[in-house]
Amino acid sequence: MESPALLHIPGVPSYVTFAFIASILLITVAIIVRRSLSLVPTGTQNFVEMVVETILNLSVENMGHKWGERLFPLMGTLFMFILVSNFFGLIPGFDSPTANINTTAACAIPVFFATHYYGLKVHKAGYIKHFLGPIWWLAPLMFIIEGIGHLVRPVTLSVRLFGNMMAKHILLGVLALLVPAVLPTLILALGTLVSLIQAFVFTLLAVLYLAGAVEEAH
């Protein structure tokens, strides 16, 4: 279900349109910040550096310096894109791309492939040990259980984000009808908090999945 959007291109779903707008916005901000870098950050540079440092620390603390820094661009891109897409749902006439399962799946599937790509890159054939468990005679059963668990990861990642964003969209609409007087404050504050938390949770889970893939199996 899609709500009427301010910007609608015939034949193009609104979530695709606003996903491109989010991407263009992030690229534009990145170019502006890069061209105006200063030793004493102010304004936009200060905010961007704060976000970058937060996600970088999250990656490094869970994956170590080598892989945390190497995979930070993926984690940072996911966080910023999801955050901006979530915030779009708070703007009248805008649609939130992450309130559509196609967008959230497009974010979750690369995490799935990156997890196993880097797992194989680091451990080679030894990566299979991550699926076998510590008890040799339970290895076949553990392999099936772990395999199912890994296959379900992109589904849970995409459905969790989609469900929360859709629920937020419906909740804000209902609250706006019931208590329109406080819409600019309490309701938007709630939507902002939910948008921020869900972007962070998605990124945190992606970091943990990748950390589990590159660490040594025990």
Sine and cosine of phi, psi and omega as CSV:
sin_phi,cos_phi,sin_psi,cos_psi,sin_omega,cos_omega
0.00,0.00,0.80,-0.60,-0.01,-1.00
-0.88,-0.48,0.70,-0.72,0.05,-1.00
-0.99,0.12,0.45,-0.89,0.02,-1.00
-0.85,0.53,0.78,-0.63,-0.05,-1.00
-0.96,-0.29,0.48,-0.88,0.01,-1.00
-0.90,0.44,-0.64,0.77,0.00,-1.00
-0.94,-0.34,0.90,-0.44,-0.02,-1.00
-0.73,-0.68,0.83,-0.56,0.05,-1.00
-0.97,-0.24,0.86,-0.51,-0.04,-1.00
-0.80,0.60,0.76,-0.65,0.03,-1.00
1.00,0.10,-0.09,1.00,-0.01,-1.00
-0.89,-0.46,0.85,-0.52,0.03,-1.00
-0.85,0.53,0.57,-0.82,-0.06,-1.00
-0.89,0.46,-0.54,0.84,-0.02,-1.00
-0.92,0.40,-0.52,0.86,0.05,-1.00
-0.94,0.34,-0.69,0.73,0.01,-1.00
-0.86,0.51,-0.75,0.66,-0.06,-1.00
-0.97,0.24,-0.39,0.92,0.12,-0.99
-0.92,0.39,-0.65,0.76,0.06,-1.00
-0.92,0.39,-0.63,0.78,0.03,-1.00
-0.89,0.46,-0.67,0.74,0.04,-1.00
-0.88,0.48,-0.68,0.74,0.00,-1.00
-0.90,0.43,-0.71,0.70,0.00,-1.00
-0.89,0.45,-0.64,0.77,0.01,-1.00
-0.88,0.47,-0.71,0.71,-0.02,-1.00
-0.91,0.40,-0.66,0.75,0.02,-1.00
-0.90,0.43,-0.66,0.75,0.00,-1.00
-0.89,0.45,-0.71,0.70,0.02,-1.00
-0.88,0.47,-0.66,0.75,0.01,-1.00
-0.87,0.49,-0.67,0.74,0.01,-1.00
-0.91,0.40,-0.68,0.74,0.00,-1.00
-0.89,0.46,-0.71,0.70,-0.01,-1.00
-0.90,0.43,-0.65,0.76,-0.02,-1.00
-0.90,0.44,-0.62,0.79,-0.04,-1.00
-0.97,0.22,-0.30,0.95,-0.06,-1.00
-0.87,-0.49,0.49,0.87,0.00,-1.00
-0.89,0.45,0.66,-0.76,0.05,-1.00
-0.62,-0.78,0.39,-0.92,-0.01,-1.00
-0.92,0.40,-0.45,0.89,0.06,-1.00
-0.94,-0.35,1.00,-0.08,-0.09,-1.00
-0.92,0.39,0.63,-0.78,0.07,-1.00
-0.64,-0.77,0.34,-0.94,0.12,-0.99
0.84,0.55,-0.80,-0.60,-0.08,-1.00
-0.88,0.47,-0.65,0.76,0.00,-1.00
-0.88,0.48,-0.64,0.77,0.00,-1.00
-0.89,0.46,-0.69,0.73,0.01,-1.00
-0.92,0.40,-0.71,0.71,-0.02,-1.00
-0.90,0.44,-0.66,0.75,0.01,-1.00
-0.90,0.44,-0.59,0.81,0.03,-1.00
-0.90,0.44,-0.70,0.71,0.02,-1.00
-0.91,0.42,-0.70,0.71,-0.01,-1.00
-0.88,0.48,-0.71,0.71,-0.02,-1.00
-0.90,0.44,-0.62,0.79,0.01,-1.00
-0.90,0.44,-0.75,0.66,-0.02,-1.00
-0.94,0.34,-0.59,0.81,0.04,-1.00
-0.89,0.46,-0.71,0.71,0.03,-1.00
-0.89,0.46,-0.63,0.78,0.04,-1.00
-0.88,0.48,-0.69,0.73,-0.01,-1.00
-0.93,0.37,-0.72,0.69,-0.05,-1.00
-0.92,0.40,-0.65,0.76,-0.02,-1.00
-0.90,0.43,-0.50,0.87,-0.05,-1.00
-0.99,-0.14,-0.46,0.89,-0.07,-1.00
-0.90,-0.43,-0.07,1.00,-0.08,-1.00
1.00,0.08,0.22,-0.98,-0.09,-1.00
-0.90,0.44,-0.69,0.72,-0.07,-1.00
-0.87,0.49,-0.85,0.53,-0.08,-1.00
-0.99,0.16,-0.47,0.88,0.06,-1.00
-0.89,0.46,-0.69,0.72,0.01,-1.00
-0.96,0.28,-0.57,0.82,-0.03,-1.00
-0.94,0.34,-0.60,0.80,-0.05,-1.00
-0.99,-0.11,-0.01,1.00,0.01,-1.00
-0.85,0.53,-0.67,0.75,0.02,-1.00
-0.82,0.57,-0.64,0.77,0.04,-1.00
-0.91,0.41,-0.71,0.70,-0.02,-1.00
-0.91,0.42,-0.68,0.73,0.00,-1.00
-0.91,0.42,-0.65,0.76,0.02,-1.00
-0.90,0.44,-0.71,0.71,0.03,-1.00
-0.86,0.50,-0.74,0.68,-0.04,-1.00
-0.88,0.47,-0.75,0.66,-0.06,-1.00
-0.92,0.39,-0.66,0.75,0.00,-1.00
-0.90,0.43,-0.72,0.70,-0.02,-1.00
-0.91,0.41,-0.65,0.76,-0.01,-1.00
-0.89,0.46,-0.74,0.67,0.00,-1.00
-0.90,0.43,-0.66,0.75,0.03,-1.00
-0.88,0.47,-0.65,0.76,0.05,-1.00
-0.90,0.45,-0.68,0.73,-0.03,-1.00
-0.91,0.41,-0.48,0.88,0.02,-1.00
-0.84,0.54,-0.53,0.85,-0.01,-1.00
-0.93,0.37,-0.22,0.98,0.02,-1.00
-1.00,-0.02,-0.15,0.99,-0.04,-1.00
-1.00,-0.10,0.83,-0.55,0.01,-1.00
-0.83,0.55,0.75,-0.66,0.00,-1.00
1.00,0.03,-0.09,1.00,0.03,-1.00
-0.97,-0.25,0.45,-0.89,0.12,-0.99
-0.94,-0.34,0.56,-0.83,0.07,-1.00
-1.00,0.01,0.91,-0.42,0.01,-1.00
-0.85,0.53,-0.52,0.86,-0.04,-1.00
-0.98,0.21,-0.04,1.00,0.12,-0.99
-1.00,0.05,0.18,0.98,0.05,-1.00
-0.85,-0.53,0.74,-0.67,-0.09,-1.00
-0.89,0.46,-0.45,0.89,0.01,-1.00
-0.91,0.41,-0.64,0.77,0.01,-1.00
-0.93,0.36,-0.71,0.70,-0.02,-1.00
-0.92,0.39,-0.57,0.82,0.07,-1.00
-0.92,0.40,-0.60,0.80,0.02,-1.00
-0.91,0.41,-0.40,0.92,0.08,-1.00
-1.00,0.07,-0.56,0.83,-0.10,-1.00
-0.99,0.17,-0.61,0.79,-0.07,-1.00
-0.89,0.45,-0.68,0.73,0.08,-1.00
-0.87,0.50,-0.55,0.84,0.05,-1.00
-0.90,0.44,-0.66,0.75,0.01,-1.00
-0.87,0.49,-0.76,0.65,-0.03,-1.00
-0.93,0.37,-0.63,0.78,0.02,-1.00
-0.90,0.45,-0.62,0.79,0.00,-1.00
-0.84,0.54,-0.76,0.65,-0.07,-1.00
-0.99,0.16,-0.47,0.89,0.07,-1.00
-0.90,0.45,-0.77,0.64,-0.03,-1.00
-0.96,0.29,-0.51,0.86,0.10,-1.00
-0.87,0.49,-0.71,0.70,0.04,-1.00
-0.94,0.35,-0.58,0.82,0.00,-1.00
-0.91,0.41,-0.63,0.78,-0.03,-1.00
-0.98,0.19,-0.72,0.70,-0.17,-0.99
-0.97,-0.24,-0.14,0.99,-0.06,-1.00
0.82,0.57,-0.72,-0.69,-0.03,-1.00
-0.93,0.38,-0.37,0.93,0.01,-1.00
-0.92,0.38,-0.17,0.99,0.02,-1.00
-0.88,0.47,-0.40,0.92,0.00,-1.00
-0.88,0.47,-0.40,0.92,-0.01,-1.00
-0.90,0.44,-0.43,0.90,0.03,-1.00
-0.90,0.43,-0.32,0.95,-0.08,-1.00
-0.97,-0.26,-0.05,1.00,-0.17,-0.99
-0.98,-0.22,-0.31,0.95,0.00,-1.00
0.98,0.20,0.11,-0.99,-0.08,-1.00
-0.99,0.12,-0.27,0.96,-0.06,-1.00
-0.96,-0.28,0.87,-0.49,-0.16,-0.99
-0.89,0.45,-0.61,0.79,-0.07,-1.00
-0.97,0.22,-0.17,0.99,0.11,-0.99
-0.99,-0.14,0.01,1.00,-0.09,-1.00
-0.82,0.57,-0.71,0.70,0.00,-1.00
-0.87,0.49,-0.68,0.73,0.02,-1.00
-0.92,0.40,-0.68,0.73,0.01,-1.00
-0.90,0.45,-0.57,0.82,0.01,-1.00
-0.89,0.45,-0.67,0.74,0.02,-1.00
-0.91,0.41,-0.72,0.69,-0.02,-1.00
-0.90,0.44,-0.73,0.68,0.00,-1.00
-0.91,0.42,-0.62,0.79,0.02,-1.00
-0.88,0.47,-0.71,0.71,0.04,-1.00
-0.89,0.45,-0.67,0.74,0.01,-1.00
-0.87,0.50,-0.65,0.76,0.01,-1.00
-0.94,0.33,-0.61,0.79,0.02,-1.00
-0.92,0.38,-0.49,0.87,-0.02,-1.00
-0.98,0.19,-0.34,0.94,-0.08,-1.00
-0.81,0.59,-0.78,0.63,0.00,-1.00
-0.89,0.45,-0.49,0.87,0.04,-1.00
-0.93,0.38,-0.73,0.68,-0.02,-1.00
-0.92,0.39,-0.62,0.78,0.03,-1.00
-0.88,0.48,-0.75,0.66,-0.07,-1.00
-0.95,0.32,-0.66,0.75,-0.04,-1.00
-0.94,0.35,-0.62,0.78,0.01,-1.00
-0.87,0.49,-0.76,0.65,-0.01,-1.00
-0.91,0.40,-0.72,0.69,0.02,-1.00
-0.86,0.51,-0.72,0.69,-0.04,-1.00
-0.89,0.45,-0.67,0.74,-0.01,-1.00
-0.93,0.36,-0.62,0.78,0.01,-1.00
-0.94,0.33,-0.62,0.78,0.05,-1.00
-0.92,0.40,-0.67,0.74,0.03,-1.00
-0.89,0.45,-0.65,0.76,0.04,-1.00
-0.88,0.47,-0.68,0.73,-0.01,-1.00
-0.88,0.48,-0.71,0.71,0.00,-1.00
-0.93,0.37,-0.68,0.73,-0.02,-1.00
-0.89,0.46,-0.69,0.72,0.01,-1.00
-0.90,0.45,-0.62,0.79,0.03,-1.00
-0.90,0.44,-0.67,0.74,0.01,-1.00
-0.92,0.40,-0.71,0.70,-0.01,-1.00
-0.91,0.42,-0.55,0.83,0.02,-1.00
-0.90,0.43,-0.55,0.83,0.03,-1.00
-0.97,0.25,-0.58,0.81,-0.06,-1.00
-0.99,0.17,-0.66,0.75,-0.06,-1.00
-0.73,-0.68,0.93,0.38,-0.06,-1.00
-0.90,0.44,-0.36,0.93,-0.06,-1.00
-0.93,0.37,-0.49,0.87,-0.05,-1.00
-0.97,-0.25,0.19,0.98,-0.03,-1.00
-0.82,0.57,-0.72,0.69,-0.07,-1.00
-0.91,0.41,-0.25,0.97,-0.08,-1.00
-0.91,-0.41,-0.98,0.20,-0.13,-0.99
-0.90,0.45,-0.71,0.71,-0.07,-1.00
-0.93,0.38,-0.71,0.71,0.01,-1.00
-0.92,0.38,-0.55,0.83,0.06,-1.00
-0.90,0.44,-0.66,0.75,0.05,-1.00
-0.89,0.45,-0.70,0.71,0.00,-1.00
-0.90,0.44,-0.63,0.78,0.04,-1.00
-0.90,0.44,-0.69,0.73,0.00,-1.00
-0.89,0.45,-0.72,0.70,0.01,-1.00
-0.88,0.47,-0.68,0.73,-0.01,-1.00
-0.88,0.48,-0.69,0.73,-0.01,-1.00
-0.92,0.39,-0.71,0.71,-0.03,-1.00
-0.89,0.45,-0.69,0.72,-0.04,-1.00
-0.92,0.39,-0.59,0.81,0.07,-1.00
-0.91,0.42,-0.65,0.76,0.00,-1.00
-0.93,0.36,-0.67,0.75,-0.01,-1.00
-0.89,0.46,-0.69,0.72,0.02,-1.00
-0.86,0.50,-0.73,0.69,-0.02,-1.00
-0.91,0.41,-0.66,0.76,0.01,-1.00
-0.88,0.48,-0.70,0.71,0.02,-1.00
-0.90,0.43,-0.64,0.77,0.05,-1.00
-0.88,0.47,-0.68,0.74,0.03,-1.00
-0.88,0.47,-0.70,0.71,-0.02,-1.00
-0.91,0.41,-0.63,0.78,0.04,-1.00
-0.89,0.46,-0.71,0.70,-0.01,-1.00
-0.93,0.36,-0.61,0.79,0.04,-1.00
-0.88,0.47,-0.65,0.76,0.03,-1.00
-0.91,0.41,-0.50,0.87,-0.03,-1.00
-0.97,0.23,-0.60,0.80,-0.08,-1.00
-1.00,-0.01,-0.22,0.97,0.02,-1.00
-0.98,0.21,0.28,-0.96,0.02,-1.00
-0.96,0.28,0.68,-0.73,0.06,-1.00
-0.97,0.23,0.61,-0.79,-0.01,-1.00
-0.91,-0.41,0.00,0.00,0.00,0.00
